[in-house]
Amino acid sequence: MPRTMLKDQHWIRLRPILLELNIYNKGNLRQTVEGVLYRMRVGCPWRDLPPCFGKPNTVYKAYQRWFRSNKLIALFALLIKDSDCEWVFIDGTHIKAHQHSNGGSRLS
């Protein structure tokens, strides 16, 4: 089983926020949210989600519904209001560098 992102104390705080945003409270809501977060963190194709998150198509459809209705943006906007900015990290590994940006000299 892959490492999940939400501990129980996180889920206890997140669940009411999801319900406030009119995200339907199905029995697999936590599993679906974990699947979306896992996919966002890892970047794998939806079909390659581990089985512990449920059916990949179910997670994908929930993500699409939440994205199209701007519920994900509203969720992240609400979460950032209560963020702890003591430690902030920026990850630039997804930014492609130009082929000549390595700083080395050309070989003759």
Long-range contacts (C-beta under 8 A, 24 or more apart in sequence): 1-50, 1-52, 2-38, 2-50, 2-52, 4-34, 4-38, 5-34, 5-37, 5-38, 5-41, 6-30, 6-33, 6-34, 6-37, 17-75, 17-78, 17-79, 18-75, 21-71, 21-74, 21-75, 21-78, 22-71, 23-66, 23-71, 28-54, 28-58, 32-58, 32-59, 32-62, 35-59, 36-62, 36-63, 36-66, 39-63
